[in-house]
Amino acid sequence: MLRVKRHLAVVACSGIVSLLAGCSGGSTVDDDAGGGGADAPTKVSAGYVSAIDQLGLPAGVEAGYFDDQNLNVKLADPFPTGVDALNALQAGQVDFVQVGTPAIAAAQKGLDLVLVGNYTGAASRLSIDDTMAVVASAKSGVDGGNLTTLRGKRIGVSEGSINHLYLLGLLEKTGLKAGDVKIVNTEPPDMAVALRSGGIDVAIVWDPFPITIARQVDGAKEVLRGGGHIPFVGYIVTTPKYAREHPDVVSRFLTARATTDQWMRQNPDKAADAATRWLPGTKREVAAEAMKHNVKQLDPRFSACNYLALDTVARLLAAQGKVKAGFDVNKLFRPGPILKVMSADPKLFQDLPATPASAKIQDGYTFERTAAEKACPS
């Protein structure tokens, strides 16, 4: 059966200014030239947020890895936030989305969702945050080697998001408290202006924003990156109903995503090229720099460390009053599909750091924090 790969359609419209509007939302097609029948590709809809660490979904569609799994993936136009993506999932507009910390509050509010794989994070250890950075203005006096210099500074973060948690992790390891700084709730696209105007002294955010802010604001510089201060979480999410009714589709979807992740880990420059086509306004040099950090977190596997990471993030958010305390991570994880992929095609993960033996899990695993803390290096 002759099938036209989706990346051909992307190339054909890559010169259009509104690339995402013109090449996603169903306008990219995977033509089945051989007719229907048992071999007809399964139609799947999926959504993502326009961010460098979520590139795996559109890049996988462009490269044809979903076609290889006989999936015809229709991409929704990029969602502004993870909350919007989850609302679309709940409304039945998409079958899969990629979401991080917003999944916690959404689940507590009654949204029906399950986590079936990672799009960013680590199964080999607890803390990973290579895509996070601290950018300080020239006048701030902030020294990345001495973070007590953050005391009294106005720090721009998005409250309740992963960059807010990164700040809290920095403060804890430095011996400071949240009250020792002035937190200014700032959305990432507004941080450069806020830093330039003096509204904030420091911007803490995820890629590619640290790179672009340092380029856009005279004298600003990246004073700290990563450091293993917090766990980074980002999941491939579907509904319990969809996972129950379409287990084979879920496995094939995760296989395509794992294949894409490995391709990006092994070809960061080519992945950077894809970012310029799928993330509006992303310059090639910025994408290349961001991808160097992003590939370090492309680990689709599940282990006890992923449960521990989500539990840790939930506790940090609860301490700030952003979510309710007592969140049970066991209710969200559905490890069976990705464990199946890990077992069926281990070559997709052979270039990743080994998962500690005591952190490996089986389907039906129940998280217990004390045991997971012993199993997962920080």
Salt bridges, closest charged atoms under 4 A:
ASP30 OD2 - ARG3 NH2 2.83
GLU62 OE2 - ARG277 NH2 2.54
ASP67 OD1 - ARG3 NH2 3.54
ASP68 OD1 - LYS5 NZ 2.60
GLU159 OE1 - LYS322 NZ 3.20
ASP180 OD1 - ARG151 NH1 3.76
ASP201 OD1 - ARG154 NH2 2.83
ASP207 OD2 - ARG225 NH1 2.92
GLU222 OE2 - ARG225 NE 2.98
GLU245 OE2 - LYS241 NZ 3.10
ASP248 OD2 - ARG252 NE 2.98
ASP261 OD1 - ARG257 NH1 3.03
ASP273 OD1 - ARG284 NE 2.37
GLU289 OE1 - LYS292 NZ 3.74
GLU289 OE2 - HIS293 NE2 3.38
ASP299 OD1 - ARG301 NE 2.83
ASP311 OD2 - ARG315 NE 2.88
ASP311 OD2 - ARG369 NH1 2.63
ASP351 OD2 - ARG265 NE 2.80
GLU373 OE2 - ARG369 NE 3.07
